Amino acid sequence: MLRQIKLLLRVQTCNLFGINEARYGKRGKQRGARIALMFAMALVTLVLCGYVAGLCYALCVIGAGESIPMLLALVTGVVVLMLTMFRAGPVIFDLHSYEQLISLPLRPTAIVISRFLRMYLSNAAMALAVLLPGMIVVVAMLHPGAAYCVMMLLGALVLPLIPMTIAMLLGALVYAISARMRRRSLAVIVLTLLMTLLLIAGAMLLSTVDDMDDARVLGLITALVNRIGSFYPPAQWFGRCVAGGSISGFLALAAGSLAFFALVASVIGANFHRICAALSTRATRGHYAMSAQRQSTAFAALYRRELRRYAASPVYVMNTLIGGLIAVLMGVGALVAMRRVPLLPELFSEMGALPAIPFVVAFMFVIAPSTSCSISLEGRQWWQIKCLPVSDRQILDAKFALYLTLTLPCWAAAVLLLAAALRPSGVELMWLLLVPLCYILFSGALGMRMNLALPSFNWENENQPVKQSRAVGFTMLLGFAASALPAAGAIVLPEEVGRWLPAVAAVALLAGALLLYRSCMRVRLRELN
């Protein structure tokens, strides 16, 4: 079985991070775009490393350096779990490759393990990007022993195992439950959303701190760090092993993680054929009868088509709706925190964080707009929509209307909850409403323009246009920069300058959204291949 795993993993990782396309791509434009996307990914990784290093430096300064391994283990586990849970099911139970592999003499467990290891490689790199900056800061400021550094580096190989296995188990559970349901895509979407929201809500409840009425910045940070172990026990074990220099404890943690993964992989492998076969079958009704026909406008028909396409793809839903849902949960968490920490608005005011809150809310809506992949998701059926007797404007407007349908309700709920929690002044409330709305319009237009400039129709799995396409990558990078830079400016700049920042950002975003929208309308979709 090891030889089968090795061969499958080699095939699946031959183009990991688009390296092969960048090295051997024949078309200059496509190759240059792939290299630019890799450069953008490297830049985002550097920004992440900078944030981690700054956080670890602050913890060392306040005397909480011994909590850094535990904190970084928690960050790694939560990020890996959230990112892997969205793609574990579609990657492991990929029906297209299943149909190709089913006729080969391969063991189901080997297929499951090879697909898991493909995800593991990218998550191990992400874990290293979190742990390495923290280790460097601790070595420079606290001068720990060599065992500390070795276990921190090896933690990048060990820490992703448990959250990835949990994500794989949840993904298999969702697909197994929905396999025998008539509307499988809708069942997968509902079950995955429920699990995601429960995990986020649980994290909020477990990470809240009691008796914080008189707390200030230092006390809040220290109390939150001390509650990490109750949220994710493996992080607590890892922190104790690294801080105490217990190599035997670290080896026990690694052995337990591997054993947990082997158990789950063997269970999924034993039921792999059964689940994939159930997912690939389609039930039809034999009593079809034509009902009354309805007449509507071309735009309404295109809009309903977009809604049906959206509801048919769990990957599409989870990657474009989760940002808005997190924004709503953030508002709920703020309300809960207000009851436990009545001085929360005053605390934010002392930290200078209140002016940055509209930009933080906006960030949740710009990370993955549905317009950045809605055109690419047409795939090989793109010729069908080009043959319809409708204008290009109607096609694009229907996709933009779907994006607004997804984001505007979440925006309204998040803003109302945050306003009730933070009790902003009249001007602050106005910017809390307008700034995220301007970002929503700008992000939708930006995503559509990127997708028109960098379409990807020749894909094998929906994960490719939704997660790995160049249009999504550049949209996410530009959206991150457009929201993070003003947020930092609102905190750092003097109050006399920072008070005008929301107005300048709103005007610039509206102008940018208008220009991008008009640029989209000038593209001739019939010539887009």
C-alpha positions as CSV (number, residue, x, y, z in Angstrom):
1,M,0.0,0.0,0.0
2,L,2.9,2.4,0.6
3,R,3.9,2.2,-3.0
4,Q,0.3,3.0,-4.1
5,I,0.3,6.0,-1.7
6,K,3.6,7.2,-3.1
7,L,2.5,7.0,-6.7
8,L,-0.9,8.7,-6.1
9,L,0.7,11.4,-4.0
10,R,3.3,12.1,-6.8
11,V,0.5,12.5,-9.4
12,Q,-1.6,14.7,-7.2
13,T,1.2,17.1,-6.1
14,C,3.0,17.5,-9.5
15,N,1.5,20.9,-9.8
16,L,1.3,21.9,-6.1
17,F,1.0,25.7,-5.8
18,G,1.1,26.0,-9.6
19,I,4.9,25.4,-9.8
20,N,4.7,23.3,-12.9
21,E,2.6,25.8,-14.7
22,A,5.0,28.6,-13.8
23,R,8.0,26.6,-15.0
24,Y,6.7,24.9,-18.1
25,G,3.7,27.0,-19.1
26,K,3.7,27.5,-22.9
27,R,1.6,30.7,-23.1
28,G,3.5,33.7,-21.9
29,K,0.5,35.5,-20.4
30,Q,-0.7,32.5,-18.5
31,R,2.7,31.7,-17.2
32,G,3.3,35.3,-16.1
33,A,-0.1,35.4,-14.3
34,R,0.8,32.2,-12.4
35,I,4.2,33.6,-11.4
36,A,2.5,36.8,-10.3
37,L,0.0,34.8,-8.2
38,M,2.8,32.8,-6.6
39,F,4.5,36.1,-5.7
40,A,1.2,37.4,-4.2
41,M,0.9,34.2,-2.1
42,A,4.5,34.7,-0.9
43,L,3.6,38.3,0.0
44,V,0.6,37.3,2.0
45,T,2.7,34.7,3.8
46,L,5.2,37.4,4.7
47,V,2.4,39.6,6.1
48,L,1.1,36.6,8.2
49,C,4.6,36.1,9.5
50,G,4.9,39.7,10.4
51,Y,1.6,39.6,12.4
52,V,2.7,36.5,14.2
53,A,6.1,38.0,15.1
54,G,4.5,41.2,16.3
55,L,2.1,39.2,18.5
56,C,4.9,37.1,20.0
57,Y,7.0,40.2,20.6
58,A,4.1,41.8,22.6
59,L,3.6,38.6,24.6
60,C,7.3,38.5,25.5
61,V,7.2,42.2,26.5
62,I,4.3,41.7,28.9
63,G,6.0,38.6,30.4
64,A,3.8,35.9,28.8
65,G,6.4,34.4,26.6
66,E,5.9,30.9,28.0
67,S,2.4,30.9,26.5
68,I,3.6,31.5,23.0
69,P,3.9,27.8,21.9
70,M,0.4,27.1,23.2
71,L,-1.0,30.2,21.4
72,L,0.7,29.4,18.1
73,A,-0.5,25.8,18.3
74,L,-4.1,27.0,18.8
75,V,-3.8,29.4,15.9
76,T,-2.4,26.7,13.7
77,G,-5.1,24.2,14.7
78,V,-8.0,26.6,14.2
79,V,-6.8,27.9,10.8
80,V,-6.0,24.4,9.5
81,L,-9.4,23.1,10.7
82,M,-11.4,25.9,9.2
83,L,-9.6,25.8,5.8
84,T,-9.5,22.0,5.5
85,M,-13.1,21.5,6.6
86,F,-14.4,23.3,3.5
87,R,-12.4,21.1,1.1
88,A,-12.0,17.8,2.9
89,G,-15.2,16.3,1.5
90,P,-14.8,17.5,-2.1
91,V,-11.2,16.5,-2.2
92,I,-11.5,13.1,-0.6
93,F,-14.7,12.1,-2.4
94,D,-13.8,13.7,-5.7
95,L,-16.1,11.8,-8.1
96,H,-14.3,12.7,-11.3
97,S,-11.0,11.2,-10.2
98,Y,-12.9,8.4,-8.4
99,E,-14.3,7.3,-11.8
100,Q,-10.7,7.2,-13.2
101,L,-9.3,5.3,-10.2
102,I,-12.1,2.8,-9.6
103,S,-10.9,0.5,-12.4
104,L,-7.3,0.4,-11.2
105,P,-5.9,-2.1,-8.7
106,L,-5.8,0.4,-5.8
107,R,-6.8,0.1,-2.2
108,P,-9.4,2.6,-1.0
109,T,-7.4,3.4,2.1
110,A,-4.4,4.3,-0.2
111,I,-6.6,6.7,-2.1
112,V,-7.9,8.4,1.0
113,I,-4.4,8.7,2.6
114,S,-2.9,10.1,-0.6
115,R,-5.6,12.8,-0.9
116,F,-5.2,13.6,2.8
117,L,-1.4,14.0,2.4
118,R,-1.9,16.3,-0.5
119,M,-3.8,18.7,1.8
120,Y,-1.3,18.0,4.6
121,L,1.6,19.4,2.6
122,S,0.0,22.8,2.1
123,N,-1.2,22.9,5.7
124,A,2.3,21.9,7.0
125,A,3.7,24.9,5.1
126,M,1.1,27.1,6.7
127,A,1.9,25.8,10.1
128,L,5.6,26.5,9.5
129,A,4.7,30.1,8.5
130,V,3.0,30.5,11.9
131,L,5.5,28.7,14.1
132,L,8.8,29.9,12.6
133,P,8.4,33.6,13.2
134,G,7.3,33.0,16.8
135,M,10.3,30.8,17.4
136,I,12.7,33.4,16.0
137,V,11.2,36.1,18.3
138,V,11.4,33.8,21.4
139,V,15.0,32.8,20.6
140,A,16.0,36.5,20.2
141,M,14.3,37.7,23.4
142,L,14.2,34.7,25.8
143,H,17.1,32.5,24.6
144,P,15.5,29.1,25.1
145,G,17.4,25.8,24.7
146,A,18.0,23.8,21.5
147,A,15.2,21.4,22.4
148,Y,12.7,24.3,22.3
149,C,13.7,25.1,18.7
150,V,13.7,21.5,17.5
151,M,10.2,20.9,18.9
152,M,8.8,24.2,17.5
153,L,10.1,23.2,14.0
154,L,8.8,19.7,14.3
155,G,5.5,21.1,15.5
156,A,4.8,22.2,11.9
157,L,4.7,18.5,11.0
158,V,2.7,17.3,14.0
159,L,0.2,20.1,14.7
160,P,-1.8,19.9,11.4
161,L,-2.6,16.2,11.9
162,I,-5.3,16.4,14.5
163,P,-7.3,19.3,13.0
164,M,-7.0,17.9,9.5
165,T,-8.2,14.5,10.7
166,I,-11.1,16.1,12.5
167,A,-11.9,18.0,9.3
168,M,-11.7,14.8,7.2
169,L,-14.0,13.0,9.7
170,L,-16.5,15.9,9.6
171,G,-16.4,16.0,5.8
172,A,-16.9,12.2,5.5
173,L,-19.7,12.4,8.0
174,V,-21.5,15.2,6.0
175,Y,-21.1,13.3,2.7
176,A,-22.2,10.0,4.2
177,I,-25.3,11.6,5.7
178,S,-26.2,13.4,2.5
179,A,-25.4,10.5,0.1
180,R,-28.9,9.0,0.4
181,M,-30.8,12.3,0.3
182,R,-32.6,13.5,-2.8
183,R,-31.2,17.0,-2.7
184,R,-27.6,16.1,-1.8
185,S,-26.0,19.4,-2.6
186,L,-28.4,21.3,-0.4
187,A,-27.9,18.8,2.4
188,V,-24.1,19.1,2.2
189,I,-24.4,22.9,2.3
190,V,-26.7,22.9,5.3
191,L,-24.7,20.3,7.3
192,T,-21.4,22.0,6.6
193,L,-22.7,25.4,7.5
194,L,-24.2,24.1,10.8
195,M,-20.9,22.5,11.7
196,T,-18.9,25.6,10.8
197,L,-21.2,27.9,12.8
198,L,-21.2,25.5,15.8
199,L,-17.3,25.5,15.8
200,I,-17.1,29.3,15.6
201,A,-19.8,29.8,18.2
202,G,-18.1,27.3,20.5
203,A,-14.8,29.1,20.1
204,M,-16.4,32.4,21.1
205,L,-18.0,30.8,24.2
206,L,-14.9,29.0,25.3
207,S,-12.6,32.0,24.8
208,T,-14.7,34.5,26.7
209,V,-13.4,35.5,30.1
210,D,-15.5,36.0,33.2
211,D,-15.1,38.7,35.8
212,M,-13.4,41.2,33.5
213,D,-15.3,44.3,34.6
214,D,-12.1,46.1,35.7
215,A,-9.8,44.6,33.1
216,R,-7.6,46.6,30.8
217,V,-5.5,45.7,27.8
218,L,-2.9,43.7,29.7
219,G,-5.3,41.8,31.8
220,L,-7.5,40.9,28.9
221,I,-4.6,39.5,26.8
222,T,-3.3,37.5,29.8
223,A,-6.7,36.1,30.7
224,L,-7.5,35.1,27.1
225,V,-4.1,33.3,26.7
226,N,-4.7,31.4,30.0
227,R,-8.0,30.1,28.6
228,I,-6.5,28.6,25.5
229,G,-6.0,25.1,27.0
230,S,-9.7,24.8,27.7
231,F,-10.6,25.4,24.0
232,Y,-8.0,23.1,22.3
233,P,-6.3,20.5,24.6
234,P,-3.6,19.5,22.0
235,A,-2.4,23.1,22.1
236,Q,-2.0,22.9,25.8
237,W,-0.1,19.6,25.6
238,F,2.2,21.1,22.9
239,G,2.8,24.2,24.9
240,R,3.7,22.2,28.0
241,C,6.1,19.9,26.1
242,V,7.9,22.8,24.4
243,A,8.1,25.1,27.4
244,G,9.2,22.3,29.7
245,G,11.6,20.7,27.1
246,S,9.8,17.3,27.4
247,I,10.9,15.4,24.3
248,S,9.1,12.3,25.4
249,G,5.9,14.2,25.8
250,F,6.3,15.7,22.4
251,L,6.9,12.2,20.9
252,A,3.7,10.9,22.7
253,L,1.7,13.8,21.2
254,A,3.1,12.9,17.7
255,A,2.3,9.2,18.1
256,G,-1.2,10.0,19.3
257,S,-1.8,12.3,16.4
258,L,-0.6,9.6,13.9
259,A,-2.7,6.9,15.6
260,F,-5.8,9.1,15.5
261,F,-5.2,9.8,11.8
262,A,-4.6,6.1,11.0
263,L,-7.9,5.1,12.7
264,V,-10.0,7.7,10.9
265,A,-8.3,7.0,7.5
266,S,-9.0,3.2,7.9
267,V,-12.6,3.8,8.7
268,I,-13.2,6.2,5.8
269,G,-11.2,3.9,3.5
270,A,-13.4,0.9,4.4
271,N,-16.5,2.9,3.4
272,F,-14.9,4.9,0.6
273,H,-16.5,2.9,-2.3
274,R,-19.9,2.9,-0.6
275,I,-20.0,6.6,-0.1
276,C,-18.7,7.5,-3.6
277,A,-21.1,5.1,-5.2
278,A,-24.0,6.6,-3.3
279,L,-22.9,10.1,-4.3
280,S,-22.6,9.2,-8.0
281,T,-26.1,7.7,-8.3
282,R,-29.0,9.8,-9.4
283,A,-32.7,9.1,-8.7
284,T,-35.3,10.2,-11.2
285,R,-39.0,10.5,-10.8
286,G,-41.2,8.6,-13.3
287,H,-44.3,10.6,-12.8
288,Y,-43.2,13.8,-14.4
289,A,-46.0,16.0,-15.8
290,M,-45.8,19.4,-17.4
291,S,-47.3,22.1,-15.3
292,A,-48.3,25.6,-16.1
293,Q,-45.5,27.6,-17.7
294,R,-44.5,31.0,-16.3
295,Q,-43.2,34.0,-18.2
296,S,-40.6,36.3,-16.8
297,T,-38.0,38.8,-18.0
298,A,-34.6,37.7,-19.2
299,F,-32.9,39.1,-16.2
300,A,-35.2,37.3,-13.8
301,A,-34.6,34.0,-15.6
302,L,-30.8,34.5,-15.5
303,Y,-31.0,35.4,-11.8
304,R,-32.9,32.2,-11.0
305,R,-30.4,30.3,-13.0
306,E,-27.6,31.8,-10.8
307,L,-29.5,30.8,-7.7
308,R,-29.9,27.2,-8.8
309,R,-26.2,27.0,-9.8
310,Y,-25.2,28.4,-6.4
311,A,-27.3,26.0,-4.4
312,A,-26.0,23.1,-6.4
313,S,-22.3,23.6,-5.3
314,P,-21.4,23.2,-1.7
315,V,-17.8,24.4,-2.4
316,Y,-19.2,27.5,-4.0
317,V,-21.5,28.3,-1.1
318,M,-19.0,27.6,1.7
319,N,-16.2,29.7,0.2
320,T,-18.4,32.7,-0.6
321,L,-20.9,32.8,2.3
322,I,-18.6,32.1,5.2
323,G,-17.2,35.6,5.4
324,G,-20.7,37.2,5.8
325,L,-21.6,34.6,8.4
326,I,-18.5,35.2,10.4
327,A,-19.3,38.9,10.4
328,V,-22.7,38.2,11.8
329,L,-21.2,35.9,14.5
330,M,-18.8,38.7,15.3
331,G,-21.7,40.9,16.0
332,V,-23.3,38.2,18.2
333,G,-20.0,37.8,20.0
334,A,-19.8,41.5,20.6
335,L,-23.2,41.5,22.2
336,V,-22.2,38.5,24.5
337,A,-19.0,40.2,25.4
338,M,-20.8,43.4,26.3
339,R,-22.7,41.5,29.1
340,R,-19.4,40.1,30.4
341,V,-17.2,43.1,29.9
342,P,-19.4,46.3,30.2
343,L,-16.4,48.5,29.7
344,L,-15.7,47.0,26.2
345,P,-16.4,50.2,24.3
346,E,-14.1,52.1,26.7
347,L,-11.5,49.5,26.3
348,F,-11.6,49.7,22.5
349,S,-11.4,53.5,22.8
350,E,-8.3,53.3,24.9
351,M,-6.7,50.9,22.4
352,G,-7.7,53.3,19.5
353,A,-9.6,50.4,17.8
354,L,-13.0,51.9,17.4
355,P,-12.2,53.8,14.1
356,A,-10.9,50.5,12.6
357,I,-14.0,48.5,13.3
358,P,-15.8,49.4,10.0
359,F,-12.8,48.3,8.1
360,V,-12.6,45.0,10.1
361,V,-16.2,44.3,9.3
362,A,-15.6,45.1,5.6
363,F,-12.7,42.7,5.5
364,M,-15.1,39.8,6.1
365,F,-17.0,40.7,2.9
366,V,-14.0,41.2,0.6
367,I,-12.0,38.0,1.1
368,A,-14.1,35.8,-1.3
369,P,-16.8,37.5,-3.4
370,S,-18.9,35.2,-5.5
371,T,-18.2,37.3,-8.6
372,S,-14.5,36.3,-8.6
373,C,-15.4,32.8,-9.7
374,S,-19.0,32.9,-11.0
375,I,-17.9,33.1,-14.6
376,S,-15.2,30.5,-14.4
377,L,-17.7,28.1,-12.8
378,E,-19.6,28.0,-16.1
379,G,-16.8,25.6,-17.1
380,R,-17.3,23.7,-20.4
381,Q,-20.9,24.9,-20.5
382,W,-19.8,28.4,-21.2
383,W,-20.8,28.1,-24.8
384,Q,-24.4,27.6,-23.7
385,I,-24.8,30.9,-22.0
386,K,-23.0,32.6,-24.9
387,C,-25.7,31.3,-27.3
388,L,-28.6,32.7,-25.3
389,P,-30.5,35.6,-26.9
390,V,-29.6,38.0,-24.0
391,S,-27.2,40.9,-23.7
392,D,-23.9,40.7,-21.9
393,R,-25.0,43.3,-19.4
394,Q,-28.0,41.1,-18.3
395,I,-25.7,38.1,-17.8
396,L,-23.2,40.0,-15.7
397,D,-26.0,41.9,-13.8
398,A,-27.5,38.6,-12.8
399,K,-24.2,37.4,-11.3
400,F,-23.8,40.7,-9.5
401,A,-27.3,40.5,-8.2
402,L,-26.6,37.0,-6.7
403,Y,-23.6,38.5,-5.0
404,L,-25.7,41.3,-3.4
405,T,-28.3,38.8,-2.4
406,L,-25.7,36.9,-0.4
407,T,-23.9,39.8,1.2
408,L,-26.5,42.5,2.0
409,P,-28.5,40.5,4.5
410,C,-25.3,39.6,6.4
411,W,-24.1,43.2,6.2
412,A,-27.3,44.5,7.7
413,A,-27.4,41.9,10.5
414,A,-23.7,42.4,11.4
415,V,-23.9,46.2,11.5
416,L,-27.0,46.2,13.6
417,L,-25.5,43.7,16.1
418,L,-22.3,45.7,16.4
419,A,-24.1,49.0,16.7
420,A,-26.2,47.5,19.6
421,A,-23.0,46.2,21.3
422,L,-20.6,49.1,20.9
423,R,-23.2,52.0,21.1
424,P,-21.3,54.2,18.6
425,S,-22.0,57.9,18.2
426,G,-24.0,59.2,15.2
427,V,-21.0,59.8,13.0
428,E,-19.5,56.5,14.0
429,L,-22.7,54.7,13.2
430,M,-22.9,56.3,9.8
431,W,-19.4,55.1,8.9
432,L,-20.2,51.6,10.4
433,L,-23.0,51.4,7.9
434,L,-21.5,53.1,4.9
435,V,-17.9,51.8,4.9
436,P,-18.7,48.1,4.7
437,L,-21.4,48.8,2.1
438,C,-18.9,50.6,-0.1
439,Y,-16.5,47.7,0.3
440,I,-19.2,45.3,-0.7
441,L,-19.9,47.2,-4.0
442,F,-16.2,47.5,-4.7
443,S,-15.3,43.9,-3.9
444,G,-18.1,42.6,-6.2
445,A,-17.0,44.8,-9.1
446,L,-13.4,43.9,-8.5
447,G,-14.1,40.2,-8.4
448,M,-16.0,40.3,-11.6
449,R,-13.4,42.3,-13.4
450,M,-10.6,39.9,-12.2
451,N,-12.7,36.9,-13.4
452,L,-13.3,38.5,-16.8
453,A,-9.6,39.2,-17.1
454,L,-8.5,35.7,-15.8
455,P,-11.2,33.2,-16.6
456,S,-10.6,29.5,-16.1
457,F,-13.1,27.2,-17.9
458,N,-11.0,24.1,-18.4
459,W,-11.2,22.7,-14.8
460,E,-11.7,19.2,-13.5
461,N,-12.9,20.0,-10.0
462,E,-14.9,22.9,-8.6
463,N,-12.2,23.5,-6.0
464,Q,-10.0,24.8,-8.8
465,P,-12.0,27.9,-9.9
466,V,-13.4,28.6,-6.4
467,K,-10.2,28.1,-4.4
468,Q,-7.2,28.0,-6.6
469,S,-7.9,30.3,-9.6
470,R,-5.8,33.4,-10.3
471,A,-8.9,35.6,-10.3
472,V,-9.8,34.5,-6.7
473,G,-6.2,34.9,-5.5
474,F,-5.8,38.4,-6.9
475,T,-9.2,39.5,-5.7
476,M,-8.4,38.3,-2.2
477,L,-5.0,40.0,-2.2
478,L,-6.3,43.3,-3.4
479,G,-9.3,43.1,-1.0
480,F,-7.0,42.4,1.9
481,A,-4.8,45.4,1.1
482,A,-7.8,47.7,0.6
483,S,-9.2,46.9,4.0
484,A,-6.1,46.2,6.1
485,L,-4.2,49.4,5.2
486,P,-7.1,51.8,6.1
487,A,-7.7,49.8,9.3
488,A,-4.1,50.2,10.3
489,G,-4.2,53.9,9.3
490,A,-7.3,54.5,11.5
491,I,-5.4,53.2,14.5
492,V,-2.0,54.7,13.9
493,L,-2.8,58.1,12.3
494,P,-3.6,61.1,14.6
495,E,-7.2,61.6,15.4
496,E,-7.4,64.8,13.3
497,V,-6.4,62.8,10.2
498,G,-8.1,59.5,11.1
499,R,-11.5,61.1,11.3
500,W,-11.5,61.8,7.6
501,L,-10.2,58.4,6.6
502,P,-13.6,56.7,6.4
503,A,-15.0,59.4,4.2
504,V,-11.9,59.3,1.9
505,A,-12.2,55.5,1.7
506,A,-15.9,55.5,1.0
507,V,-15.5,58.0,-1.9
508,A,-12.5,56.1,-3.3
509,L,-14.3,52.8,-3.1
510,L,-17.5,54.0,-4.7
511,A,-15.5,55.6,-7.6
512,G,-13.4,52.4,-8.0
513,A,-16.6,50.2,-8.0
514,L,-18.2,52.4,-10.7
515,L,-15.1,52.4,-12.9
516,L,-14.7,48.6,-12.5
517,Y,-18.3,48.0,-13.2
518,R,-18.2,50.1,-16.4
519,S,-15.1,48.2,-17.4
520,C,-16.9,44.9,-17.0
521,M,-19.7,46.1,-19.2
522,R,-17.3,46.8,-22.0
523,V,-16.1,43.2,-22.1
524,R,-17.6,41.1,-25.0
525,L,-18.6,37.8,-23.4
526,R,-19.0,36.1,-26.8
527,E,-15.2,36.5,-27.4
528,L,-14.3,35.2,-24.0
529,N,-12.9,31.7,-24.3
